[in-house]
Structures are given as structure tokens and as C-alpha cells.
Amino acid sequence: MKPKLQVLEQDISTMTKDGIEYICITDIARFRNVDRTDIIIGNWLRNRNTIEFLGIWEQLHNPNFKPIEFDGFKKEAGLNSFTLNSKQWIASTGAIGLISKAGRYGGTYAQKDIAFEFASWISVEFKLYLIKEFQRLKEQENQHIGWDIRRNLAKVNYLIHTDAIKENLIPDTLTPQQIQFVYASEADVLNVALFGVTAKQWREINPSLKGNLRDHANVHQLVCLANLESLNAHFIEQGVSQSERVVKLNALAIRQMGILTANDLTPLPQIEAE
């Protein structure tokens, strides 16, 4: 279930289907009357302007929309005898702008532009707050997508890093346990250079957090980590000692984080070579 929008103390559900974003207009209708949401949506649908808006939207976005059936609804719209609900509209015209869901999280969902139109019919004030809240949610989702991309980039670069460790630092005589220790030790070279702590120290400081310290890194740190992994692999291949690499990587981390955050980050403490 996607996050809900909070608009004027009203929870509004959202969903995505086939790449189209939908907002629950049943939840929007509750702003006017909690017990009469179906009637409110039905009254909106029988409006001629609503039918024309829905029909134009479908013609622009839905190649399977049925124009003949749409014309029939448009001719009747506005008459006292005309009634329509979302299920009838979807079944008759093949519309995709509205979705009628049954069950616990059921209700009528509308593509975001249609939902904004419905919200305007309910309350202009509500519509403006809805648009603002929807934009906030999209910005939040985009930030998370950016984080995921950078986290995956760091993981890909880590493969390069571990390959360099395997080729240059692990003799054939080491046991699996010893090999694992080497990998962990090299991972902590990066952890100390960037975060100032080892993985063990971070777990001791944050016993209630799930995952590892990299899972809780921000976007800037993940970009820097990806760079450090590639550089550390290069230093390993050149035969640079671990103590020298820690100092070099720490200096690079401080410089890169300063650039990435526009000098808004407290520098990591300098690490002295042994």
C-alpha cells in the first residue's frame, strides 16, 4: 500500500497501476460527507462538464476508449433522469482514468488530474492543499529513488573492491574464516575513512537500528562511498599498505563530502598513519 496523503486532517489513499498514479476520490468525498461518498461521486459523474472532462482525458491517454458509448453518456448528462456510477462508466467505455476497488481498501480511485478536478468540485481550498501535499509526496519519493540508485551504485562498486581484495590480498592458504576477516577488515577501511567508525562500533552505538551503517547513509555519503570503493581497489592493486590507504581515503572523503554538501558537513577527524 502506498503512503497516504494528509490533507486538512483527512487521509487520502494513493496507488499506482500500469504506470498511472491514482488518488482515492472516495477519501476526498469524505471531506464533504463521511456517510454519503457514493452519492457525492455519483452526483459529480452525472454532471455534463465532468463527462466531457473524463471523455477528453480518456481520448488523450487511452487508445481502447469507446467514443460511441462516451457520446451516449454525454447526450444524457445533465438530465434529471441521468444517473451514473464509476463502475458503469468503466464497464461501458473501457475507461482507465477511474478504478473501482472492492474490499477493505476499496473505493473509487481517479488518475491524479481527474482527482484534482473532483477535489475542485468538492472544495477549491481542498484541491489546493491536495496538490501541495501530492507534490510533497512525489519529492519525497524522488529523493528515495535517488538514494536507491546511489545505494546500488555503491554495491556495484563494492564488487570491484572485493575483486581487488581477492586478487591481491588473499593467499590461497587462508581458511574461509580468515578470508571473511580480510573482507571485513577492508570494508572497515572504507567505513572508518568515510564514517569515522567500524561496522562493529556503529552497531554498538546504534543497537536499535536495523541493517548496517551503509543502509542509513545519506545520498551524499553513498556517492562518496562509491568513489572510495573504486579508489581503494586501485590502491590495493598498486600495493599501497592498509594504513596508508586509510589516510588517503579519509582525506578524499573529507574533500568530496565538502564538495557534495557545499561545505555543510562537519569534517571527519583526520586519521594518522601508524
Backbone bond lengths (Angstrom), bond angles and torsions (degrees), N, CA, C in turn:
res aa  C-N    CA-C-N  psi(-1)  N-CA   C-N-CA  omega(-1)  CA-C   N-CA-C  phi
1 M - - - 1.465 - - 1.527 108.90 -
2 K 1.319 116.05 130.91 1.460 119.93 -179.12 1.530 110.20 -74.91
3 P 1.340 116.42 159.90 1.465 119.14 179.15 1.527 111.90 -58.91
4 K 1.348 115.38 149.05 1.453 120.14 177.37 1.522 110.55 -89.80
5 L 1.331 115.01 149.65 1.444 120.68 173.41 1.527 108.64 -86.25
6 Q 1.311 116.03 147.45 1.461 121.53 176.46 1.520 108.14 -113.36
7 V 1.333 116.53 107.43 1.466 121.34 -176.22 1.522 109.07 -126.50
8 L 1.341 115.85 113.63 1.465 121.31 179.52 1.527 111.04 49.54
9 E 1.347 115.01 47.35 1.466 123.74 178.20 1.526 113.25 66.88
10 Q 1.332 116.84 15.85 1.464 121.71 178.33 1.529 109.32 -111.18
11 D 1.348 117.47 127.78 1.463 122.05 176.32 1.523 109.52 -77.98
12 I 1.335 116.45 129.55 1.471 121.88 179.67 1.526 108.04 -123.81
13 S 1.327 116.93 117.16 1.463 121.01 -179.84 1.524 111.16 -77.52
14 T 1.334 115.74 152.55 1.461 121.67 176.45 1.530 109.01 -132.22
15 M 1.317 116.24 162.16 1.465 121.04 176.11 1.518 108.74 -158.18
16 T 1.331 115.49 163.30 1.466 121.55 175.44 1.520 108.82 -127.63
17 K 1.325 116.32 132.50 1.462 121.61 177.65 1.513 108.97 -138.98
18 D 1.339 116.78 128.00 1.469 122.45 179.65 1.527 111.95 52.08
19 G 1.328 115.41 36.60 1.457 120.65 177.38 1.522 114.96 81.15
20 I 1.329 117.75 0.66 1.461 122.08 -179.91 1.527 108.60 -102.05
21 E 1.325 116.23 134.06 1.459 121.15 179.35 1.519 109.79 -92.21
22 Y 1.333 115.29 131.96 1.459 121.14 -178.06 1.522 110.55 -122.26
23 I 1.330 115.10 150.43 1.460 122.84 175.99 1.522 107.76 -124.03
24 C 1.315 116.48 139.31 1.466 121.02 -176.53 1.534 110.54 -75.11
25 I 1.331 116.71 109.59 1.465 119.11 179.63 1.531 110.84 -80.93
26 T 1.329 118.10 -15.66 1.468 119.78 171.28 1.524 109.68 -62.47
27 D 1.353 115.54 -41.82 1.469 119.59 176.46 1.528 111.36 -65.04
28 I 1.335 116.57 -38.20 1.466 120.14 178.12 1.533 110.12 -64.04
29 A 1.350 116.38 -41.01 1.469 120.75 -179.44 1.523 111.45 -62.87
30 R 1.327 117.68 -27.35 1.470 120.57 178.75 1.520 111.79 -63.45
31 F 1.319 116.78 -22.11 1.462 119.98 177.45 1.528 110.50 -62.25
32 R 1.338 116.47 -31.46 1.473 120.49 179.47 1.524 111.29 -89.37
33 N 1.343 116.83 -45.57 1.470 119.70 -179.45 1.530 108.66 -157.73
34 V 1.309 116.51 115.62 1.472 121.54 -175.59 1.518 112.18 -63.01
35 D 1.338 117.80 -33.84 1.460 121.47 -172.13 1.525 114.22 -95.39
36 R 1.318 118.23 -2.59 1.473 119.81 -174.09 1.538 111.86 -129.33
37 T 1.324 116.76 35.76 1.471 120.04 -175.31 1.529 112.65 -62.78
38 D 1.335 117.70 -41.46 1.471 120.47 -179.51 1.528 111.05 -63.49
39 I 1.328 116.00 -40.02 1.471 120.21 179.92 1.520 110.54 -67.06
40 I 1.327 115.97 -40.98 1.468 120.14 179.66 1.526 110.63 -62.51
41 I 1.340 116.95 -45.82 1.473 120.59 178.96 1.530 110.39 -64.77
42 G 1.358 116.34 -39.37 1.454 120.30 178.52 1.522 112.15 -63.02
43 N 1.327 116.79 -40.79 1.467 120.30 177.71 1.528 111.35 -64.39
44 W 1.316 115.72 -37.52 1.471 119.87 177.38 1.529 110.84 -65.59
45 L 1.341 116.17 -40.58 1.467 120.31 -177.24 1.525 112.54 -69.87
46 R 1.308 118.35 -27.81 1.464 119.01 -178.41 1.525 112.25 -81.53
47 N 1.341 116.12 -2.90 1.460 120.89 177.83 1.536 110.48 -75.14
48 R 1.314 118.56 135.10 1.467 121.71 -177.38 1.525 112.08 -62.29
49 N 1.346 116.96 -40.55 1.464 119.95 179.33 1.531 111.33 -63.06
50 T 1.324 115.57 -36.13 1.471 119.97 177.99 1.524 110.52 -64.10
51 I 1.337 116.89 -47.73 1.465 121.38 -179.63 1.522 110.74 -59.65
52 E 1.335 116.98 -43.22 1.460 120.08 179.51 1.535 110.79 -64.70
53 F 1.317 116.49 -41.60 1.467 120.52 179.28 1.526 110.42 -62.67
54 L 1.335 116.63 -48.00 1.473 120.47 -179.65 1.528 110.50 -61.98
55 G 1.336 116.82 -41.99 1.459 120.34 -178.30 1.520 112.44 -64.64
56 I 1.341 116.62 -43.16 1.466 120.23 178.70 1.522 110.33 -64.59
57 W 1.356 116.77 -41.74 1.469 119.71 178.92 1.525 110.55 -60.06
58 E 1.329 116.84 -45.28 1.471 120.86 -179.15 1.531 111.11 -63.92
59 Q 1.312 117.82 -40.25 1.463 120.96 -179.93 1.531 111.30 -64.84
60 L 1.318 116.27 -30.01 1.464 120.48 179.01 1.527 112.78 -79.63
61 H 1.334 117.46 -28.61 1.472 120.22 -169.97 1.530 114.48 -121.56
62 N 1.329 118.31 -10.38 1.456 120.20 -172.07 1.535 110.87 -127.98
63 P 1.338 117.59 102.56 1.474 119.96 -178.47 1.527 112.98 -67.94
64 N 1.332 117.73 -16.13 1.462 121.09 -178.66 1.529 112.77 -99.33
65 F 1.312 116.30 9.25 1.464 120.39 179.35 1.528 109.67 -66.28
66 K 1.339 116.40 142.64 1.462 121.98 -176.34 1.536 110.45 -99.48
67 P 1.324 118.15 100.91 1.481 121.32 -174.19 1.519 113.75 -68.36
68 I 1.332 118.38 -31.39 1.469 120.49 -178.65 1.525 110.30 -65.38
69 E 1.342 115.59 -45.08 1.462 119.76 178.24 1.525 110.61 -64.56
70 F 1.347 115.45 -37.22 1.468 120.24 177.32 1.523 110.98 -61.55
71 D 1.334 117.18 -43.97 1.465 121.20 179.55 1.523 111.00 -60.39
72 G 1.342 115.64 -35.45 1.466 119.13 178.85 1.522 111.50 -64.22
73 F 1.324 116.25 -44.17 1.473 119.99 177.91 1.533 110.57 -64.91
74 K 1.335 116.71 -40.16 1.463 120.66 -176.73 1.523 111.09 -63.85
75 K 1.329 117.50 -36.26 1.465 121.12 179.63 1.530 111.13 -67.47
76 E 1.329 116.62 -35.08 1.461 120.38 -176.50 1.522 112.70 -87.82
77 A 1.327 117.07 -20.56 1.464 120.55 -175.28 1.526 111.38 -57.78
78 G 1.324 115.34 135.94 1.458 120.99 179.04 1.507 113.51 95.51
79 L 1.345 118.56 -17.96 1.459 121.25 177.55 1.528 109.48 -71.68
80 N 1.327 115.75 148.64 1.468 119.44 -179.48 1.517 112.10 -60.55
81 S 1.325 117.05 -30.44 1.467 121.37 -177.30 1.527 113.40 -84.24
82 F 1.335 116.78 -7.94 1.470 120.47 -174.10 1.523 111.33 -80.80
83 T 1.305 115.75 128.09 1.471 122.37 173.67 1.520 109.01 -132.90
84 L 1.322 116.54 151.38 1.463 120.78 -178.75 1.527 108.83 -159.82
85 N 1.323 115.64 139.92 1.462 119.64 171.47 1.526 108.83 -123.73
86 S 1.318 115.88 170.77 1.466 120.07 -174.06 1.522 112.42 -62.59
87 K 1.336 117.81 -38.10 1.466 120.50 -179.59 1.525 111.29 -63.07
88 Q 1.343 116.65 -42.00 1.468 120.51 179.06 1.528 110.87 -65.21
89 W 1.322 116.66 -41.54 1.464 120.75 179.52 1.522 110.93 -62.43
90 I 1.318 117.65 -45.06 1.470 122.52 -178.41 1.519 110.85 -66.58
91 A 1.349 116.38 -46.66 1.472 120.68 -176.85 1.526 111.57 -66.20
92 S 1.315 118.19 -38.33 1.474 121.52 -175.11 1.518 112.98 -78.26
93 T 1.334 117.44 -37.58 1.467 120.34 -172.10 1.533 114.02 -106.77
94 G 1.328 117.11 -9.09 1.469 119.18 -175.30 1.521 111.83 70.81
95 A 1.321 116.91 27.88 1.468 122.20 -176.17 1.524 111.55 -66.53
96 I 1.330 115.35 147.24 1.470 121.20 175.74 1.530 111.17 -118.13
97 G 1.324 116.95 -5.20 1.462 120.16 -178.41 1.514 112.94 -74.57
98 L 1.338 116.17 -22.31 1.458 122.60 176.35 1.519 109.42 -118.94
99 I 1.311 116.40 145.09 1.467 122.67 174.92 1.517 107.77 -131.81
100 S 1.335 116.45 132.35 1.457 121.43 176.97 1.524 108.15 -108.92
101 K 1.325 115.41 116.68 1.465 120.83 -177.00 1.522 110.15 -111.43
102 A 1.336 114.52 138.95 1.461 120.58 175.79 1.524 109.03 -100.99
103 G 1.315 115.95 170.23 1.460 119.44 174.95 1.510 113.10 98.45
104 R 1.330 114.00 -170.55 1.462 121.98 -173.76 1.527 112.00 -58.32
105 Y 1.351 115.74 -42.90 1.460 119.81 -179.62 1.526 110.74 -102.70
106 G 1.331 115.23 32.56 1.452 120.07 -175.93 1.517 113.09 -78.29
107 G 1.326 113.48 -178.66 1.457 120.55 -178.47 1.515 109.58 137.46
108 T 1.307 116.65 -177.53 1.454 121.76 177.19 1.517 109.41 -99.24
109 Y 1.325 115.56 124.75 1.464 122.24 178.31 1.522 108.46 -109.39
110 A 1.321 116.05 144.16 1.470 121.24 179.41 1.519 109.86 -128.79
111 Q 1.343 115.45 144.14 1.461 119.70 173.33 1.531 107.65 -52.57
112 K 1.321 116.43 147.31 1.465 120.37 -167.85 1.533 113.91 -53.53
113 D 1.328 118.73 -40.23 1.463 120.42 179.92 1.527 111.06 -66.05
114 I 1.332 115.91 -38.59 1.465 120.88 177.29 1.526 109.91 -68.34
115 A 1.344 115.89 -39.74 1.462 120.11 178.52 1.521 111.20 -62.85
116 F 1.335 116.79 -39.32 1.466 119.71 177.37 1.535 110.86 -64.39
117 E 1.341 116.15 -37.27 1.462 120.41 177.34 1.528 110.43 -63.94
118 F 1.330 116.49 -42.79 1.466 120.52 177.91 1.525 110.64 -64.32
119 A 1.329 116.02 -42.53 1.467 120.26 179.27 1.521 111.03 -60.95
120 S 1.327 117.53 -36.71 1.461 121.57 177.99 1.527 110.34 -64.39
121 W 1.330 116.37 -36.57 1.463 121.43 178.25 1.530 110.69 -68.14
122 I 1.339 115.41 -34.54 1.466 120.99 177.92 1.525 110.87 -72.65
123 S 1.350 115.45 -51.06 1.466 121.28 -177.02 1.516 109.04 -168.17
124 V 1.322 117.46 124.89 1.460 120.83 178.32 1.522 110.16 -60.98
125 E 1.317 116.29 -40.41 1.467 120.36 178.43 1.531 110.40 -60.51
126 F 1.332 116.28 -45.56 1.463 120.59 -179.74 1.520 110.62 -61.49
127 K 1.333 116.80 -41.17 1.460 120.52 179.57 1.526 111.21 -59.59
128 L 1.320 117.56 -45.61 1.461 120.86 -178.19 1.519 111.41 -63.42
129 Y 1.323 116.84 -41.98 1.465 119.86 177.85 1.533 111.25 -68.35
130 L 1.337 116.08 -35.12 1.467 120.46 178.02 1.520 110.87 -63.75
131 I 1.330 117.81 -46.12 1.468 121.66 178.82 1.520 110.35 -60.72
132 K 1.317 116.49 -43.95 1.463 120.85 -179.82 1.522 111.33 -62.32
133 E 1.321 117.04 -43.73 1.465 121.12 -179.59 1.526 111.30 -68.92
134 F 1.339 116.81 -37.90 1.467 120.72 178.43 1.520 110.33 -64.17
135 Q 1.320 117.42 -41.94 1.466 121.36 178.26 1.525 110.67 -63.43
136 R 1.333 116.67 -39.04 1.473 120.55 177.89 1.523 110.45 -61.96
137 L 1.337 116.02 -42.96 1.467 120.24 179.87 1.524 110.82 -64.00
138 K 1.346 117.67 -41.54 1.463 120.45 -179.69 1.522 111.22 -65.12
139 E 1.333 116.73 -39.23 1.466 119.72 177.21 1.521 110.49 -63.21
140 Q 1.310 116.27 -39.21 1.464 121.13 178.53 1.524 110.35 -64.56
141 E 1.342 116.75 -43.02 1.464 120.71 179.50 1.522 110.92 -65.95
142 N 1.326 117.40 -39.55 1.467 120.79 179.53 1.520 111.50 -64.61
143 Q 1.333 116.26 -36.98 1.460 120.03 176.74 1.522 110.35 -63.67
144 H 1.344 116.17 -39.73 1.464 119.95 -179.94 1.521 110.81 -68.88
145 I 1.340 116.82 -37.87 1.464 120.40 176.57 1.518 110.44 -61.20
146 G 1.351 115.23 -43.39 1.464 119.49 177.08 1.505 111.76 -60.46
147 W 1.345 115.86 -38.89 1.476 119.94 178.31 1.530 109.60 -64.07
148 D 1.338 117.09 -44.79 1.474 120.88 -179.29 1.523 111.29 -60.55
149 I 1.332 116.56 -43.37 1.469 120.25 -179.94 1.522 110.56 -59.78
150 R 1.315 115.92 -46.16 1.465 120.45 -178.16 1.522 111.86 -70.27
151 R 1.347 116.44 -34.05 1.470 119.73 176.60 1.526 109.63 -65.07
152 N 1.330 117.48 -42.08 1.467 120.98 178.16 1.518 111.17 -67.28
153 L 1.347 116.94 -36.46 1.463 120.09 176.57 1.522 110.14 -61.89
154 A 1.332 116.12 -42.00 1.458 120.04 178.49 1.524 110.57 -62.91
155 K 1.341 116.91 -37.59 1.465 120.36 179.34 1.524 111.38 -67.18
156 V 1.346 116.33 -41.01 1.472 119.81 178.41 1.528 110.25 -63.19
157 N 1.329 116.05 -45.83 1.461 119.43 178.76 1.514 111.99 -64.10
158 Y 1.317 116.28 -28.38 1.464 119.26 178.86 1.531 111.14 -66.36
159 L 1.347 117.20 -29.63 1.464 120.05 175.17 1.530 110.31 -62.91
160 I 1.334 116.40 -40.53 1.461 120.62 176.17 1.525 109.90 -62.72
161 H 1.325 114.29 -40.71 1.459 120.89 -178.97 1.528 110.80 -63.56
162 T 1.351 117.24 -49.01 1.470 120.67 -178.56 1.528 111.55 -67.13
163 D 1.333 116.47 -32.19 1.463 118.98 177.64 1.522 110.62 -65.47
164 A 1.327 116.54 -40.13 1.472 120.29 177.17 1.523 110.70 -64.20
165 I 1.327 117.04 -38.30 1.470 120.89 177.46 1.529 109.63 -63.21
166 K 1.327 116.35 -46.11 1.465 121.31 -177.82 1.521 111.43 -62.18
167 E 1.326 116.60 -42.41 1.458 120.71 -175.61 1.522 113.10 -76.23
168 N 1.323 118.08 -27.41 1.462 120.14 -171.04 1.519 115.81 -118.78
169 L 1.322 118.50 -19.09 1.463 119.45 -173.41 1.519 115.03 -118.69
170 I 1.312 119.00 -10.07 1.463 120.87 -174.58 1.526 110.74 -112.60
171 P 1.343 117.93 104.83 1.465 120.75 174.62 1.523 110.35 -68.22
172 D 1.327 115.56 158.93 1.463 119.75 -178.22 1.521 112.90 -66.88
173 T 1.337 117.00 -19.17 1.468 119.45 -174.71 1.523 113.71 -82.62
174 L 1.317 119.38 -8.36 1.453 120.89 -178.63 1.528 111.54 -70.73
175 T 1.333 115.08 144.89 1.461 120.57 175.56 1.533 108.79 -78.18
176 P 1.343 117.67 163.58 1.469 119.76 176.74 1.524 112.55 -55.02
177 Q 1.341 117.46 -38.07 1.465 120.78 179.58 1.532 110.78 -65.00
178 Q 1.332 115.68 -40.19 1.461 119.71 179.41 1.529 110.96 -68.42
179 I 1.317 116.11 -38.27 1.465 120.51 177.88 1.530 110.12 -62.01
180 Q 1.344 115.47 -43.55 1.455 119.74 178.52 1.518 110.96 -61.18
181 F 1.309 116.51 -36.57 1.467 120.95 178.47 1.532 110.73 -64.60
182 V 1.321 116.25 -39.67 1.462 120.16 179.32 1.523 110.07 -63.10
183 Y 1.349 115.78 -45.95 1.468 119.34 178.90 1.532 111.10 -60.50
184 A 1.336 116.25 -45.46 1.460 120.40 -179.92 1.525 111.14 -62.96
185 S 1.336 115.10 -40.22 1.462 119.62 179.76 1.515 111.06 -62.66
186 E 1.335 116.80 -42.47 1.458 120.35 179.94 1.532 111.77 -70.82
187 A 1.334 115.86 -33.47 1.464 118.24 175.54 1.518 110.11 -62.83
188 D 1.328 115.94 -37.38 1.458 119.61 179.57 1.524 112.70 -72.11
189 V 1.327 117.33 -21.60 1.470 119.65 172.14 1.530 108.62 -58.78
190 L 1.332 116.35 -45.03 1.461 121.40 179.27 1.522 110.98 -70.81
191 N 1.339 116.38 -40.83 1.463 119.95 -179.46 1.528 111.49 -60.80
192 V 1.326 116.15 -45.44 1.460 120.68 -178.76 1.529 110.35 -68.25
193 A 1.335 116.14 -40.91 1.460 120.04 -178.61 1.526 111.96 -63.27
194 L 1.328 116.29 -38.25 1.470 120.15 -175.56 1.527 113.14 -96.66
195 F 1.346 116.24 -47.37 1.459 120.09 -173.09 1.531 113.70 -98.10
196 G 1.332 116.47 -16.22 1.455 119.84 179.48 1.507 114.51 83.54
197 V 1.342 117.89 4.38 1.468 121.99 179.10 1.525 109.42 -142.58
198 T 1.341 115.85 158.68 1.458 120.55 172.79 1.530 108.57 -83.47
199 A 1.325 115.60 169.48 1.463 119.56 178.81 1.532 110.51 -61.33
200 K 1.324 117.14 -40.32 1.469 121.42 179.51 1.518 110.92 -64.62
201 Q 1.318 117.11 -44.42 1.463 120.58 179.22 1.523 111.23 -62.11
202 W 1.331 117.04 -39.42 1.461 120.14 179.10 1.522 110.96 -63.81
203 R 1.352 117.32 -42.44 1.467 120.53 179.13 1.525 111.09 -63.36
204 E 1.332 116.82 -37.27 1.457 120.13 178.76 1.529 111.54 -67.80
205 I 1.329 116.35 -34.75 1.462 121.06 179.58 1.531 111.39 -75.88
206 N 1.357 115.86 -31.61 1.470 121.03 -175.13 1.527 111.24 -124.78
207 P 1.330 118.67 64.64 1.466 120.81 -175.54 1.527 114.43 -65.50
208 S 1.328 117.96 -22.03 1.468 120.97 -176.03 1.531 113.40 -89.76
209 L 1.338 117.60 -11.21 1.465 120.62 -177.49 1.523 111.38 -86.60
210 K 1.328 116.33 142.26 1.458 121.74 177.63 1.527 110.35 -88.40
211 G 1.345 115.93 157.78 1.455 120.26 179.52 1.516 111.59 79.52
212 N 1.334 115.59 -159.82 1.457 120.24 178.88 1.528 109.77 -119.26
213 L 1.333 115.06 178.44 1.465 118.08 -174.53 1.522 112.67 -61.78
214 R 1.329 117.75 -27.94 1.466 119.89 -179.91 1.523 111.86 -71.64
215 D 1.351 115.95 -29.32 1.456 119.50 176.99 1.524 111.38 -67.36
216 H 1.315 117.27 -19.70 1.460 121.34 -178.61 1.534 111.78 -107.12
217 A 1.335 116.35 10.85 1.464 120.18 178.77 1.517 110.21 -74.72
218 N 1.336 116.28 152.30 1.460 119.19 175.62 1.524 110.09 -86.48
219 V 1.320 116.12 176.68 1.464 121.21 -174.86 1.529 111.48 -60.89
220 H 1.326 117.11 -43.30 1.462 120.56 -179.64 1.537 111.10 -61.66
221 Q 1.313 116.11 -42.26 1.464 120.03 -179.97 1.523 111.66 -65.20
222 L 1.346 116.97 -36.64 1.464 120.05 179.64 1.525 111.52 -68.50
223 V 1.326 116.98 -38.02 1.467 120.16 175.72 1.523 109.61 -62.27
224 C 1.320 116.19 -47.01 1.463 121.38 179.84 1.524 110.64 -62.73
225 L 1.340 117.11 -41.73 1.466 121.27 -179.76 1.526 111.37 -60.66
226 A 1.329 116.31 -42.33 1.463 120.14 178.73 1.536 110.59 -60.15
227 N 1.336 116.04 -40.48 1.467 120.01 178.23 1.530 111.39 -66.69
228 L 1.339 116.26 -42.28 1.465 119.93 -178.22 1.522 112.05 -65.65
229 E 1.334 116.65 -35.64 1.467 119.73 179.29 1.526 111.07 -62.70
230 S 1.331 116.22 -43.42 1.471 119.55 178.42 1.529 111.09 -65.39
231 L 1.331 115.89 -42.22 1.461 119.80 -179.37 1.517 111.94 -67.43
232 N 1.329 116.53 -39.14 1.463 119.24 178.87 1.527 110.90 -64.93
233 A 1.331 116.36 -39.07 1.468 119.65 176.41 1.537 110.00 -60.58
234 H 1.323 116.60 -41.03 1.466 121.21 178.20 1.531 110.64 -64.47
235 F 1.337 117.71 -43.29 1.467 121.50 179.49 1.534 110.88 -64.14
236 I 1.331 116.94 -39.01 1.472 121.04 179.10 1.519 110.09 -61.99
237 E 1.330 115.94 -45.35 1.464 120.17 179.90 1.529 111.70 -63.73
238 Q 1.326 117.03 -28.29 1.463 121.09 177.87 1.522 112.71 -82.18
239 G 1.325 116.99 -6.80 1.455 120.53 178.93 1.511 114.78 82.76
240 V 1.327 117.95 19.34 1.466 121.27 178.56 1.522 108.82 -71.19
241 S 1.329 116.65 134.78 1.470 120.34 -177.41 1.520 110.77 -66.36
242 Q 1.331 115.81 159.08 1.460 120.38 -177.66 1.527 111.98 -61.88
243 S 1.335 117.13 -41.99 1.469 119.88 -179.20 1.522 111.14 -63.89
244 E 1.328 117.07 -38.77 1.469 119.87 177.28 1.521 110.90 -67.72
245 R 1.335 115.82 -38.69 1.461 119.34 -178.79 1.520 111.64 -65.09
246 V 1.334 117.15 -39.40 1.467 120.47 179.01 1.531 110.49 -58.54
247 V 1.323 116.15 -45.57 1.467 120.72 -179.24 1.523 110.59 -64.25
248 K 1.356 117.10 -46.44 1.463 120.96 -179.48 1.534 111.14 -62.33
249 L 1.330 115.33 -45.23 1.460 119.65 -177.05 1.524 111.26 -68.31
250 N 1.318 117.35 -37.00 1.454 120.79 178.10 1.532 110.94 -63.65
251 A 1.326 116.03 -42.57 1.467 120.28 178.44 1.527 110.44 -62.95
252 L 1.346 115.97 -40.67 1.462 120.12 178.42 1.525 110.92 -67.15
253 A 1.333 116.26 -39.22 1.463 120.30 179.98 1.524 110.74 -62.60
254 I 1.332 116.70 -43.98 1.460 120.97 179.73 1.526 110.22 -61.63
255 R 1.324 116.48 -44.20 1.462 120.60 -178.37 1.536 110.83 -67.13
256 Q 1.330 116.60 -46.38 1.461 119.72 -176.95 1.527 111.86 -67.90
257 M 1.344 116.87 -40.93 1.458 119.02 178.91 1.524 110.94 -65.34
258 G 1.323 116.23 -34.30 1.458 119.41 176.35 1.511 111.76 -62.97
259 I 1.333 116.18 -40.21 1.465 120.83 178.68 1.525 110.81 -69.74
260 L 1.343 116.08 -45.84 1.462 120.70 -175.79 1.520 112.68 -65.72
261 T 1.307 116.66 -33.24 1.467 119.96 -177.56 1.518 112.63 -103.69
262 A 1.334 116.73 10.71 1.472 121.66 179.63 1.525 110.65 55.81
263 N 1.345 113.79 44.87 1.466 121.48 178.00 1.525 113.41 61.57
264 D 1.343 115.49 28.95 1.467 119.67 -178.83 1.518 111.96 -100.74
265 L 1.316 117.42 12.25 1.464 121.63 -177.13 1.510 109.52 -117.36
266 T 1.320 117.14 135.74 1.456 121.17 174.76 1.519 108.68 -67.17
267 P 1.343 118.93 123.46 1.472 120.41 -175.44 1.519 111.99 -60.85
268 L 1.313 115.38 145.80 1.445 120.73 174.18 1.526 109.53 -67.18
269 P 1.310 117.43 150.75 1.466 118.46 179.17 1.505 110.58 -65.37
270 Q 1.332 116.51 142.97 1.466 121.26 177.57 1.531 109.26 -67.00
271 I 1.314 115.69 141.48 1.454 121.16 179.22 1.521 108.72 -106.90
272 E 1.282 116.23 122.82 1.459 119.83 -178.76 1.513 111.36 -83.25
273 A 1.290 116.10 142.04 1.471 120.85 178.70 1.529 108.66 -69.84
274 E 1.332 114.62 147.05 1.458 119.52 177.37 1.508 110.29 -72.79
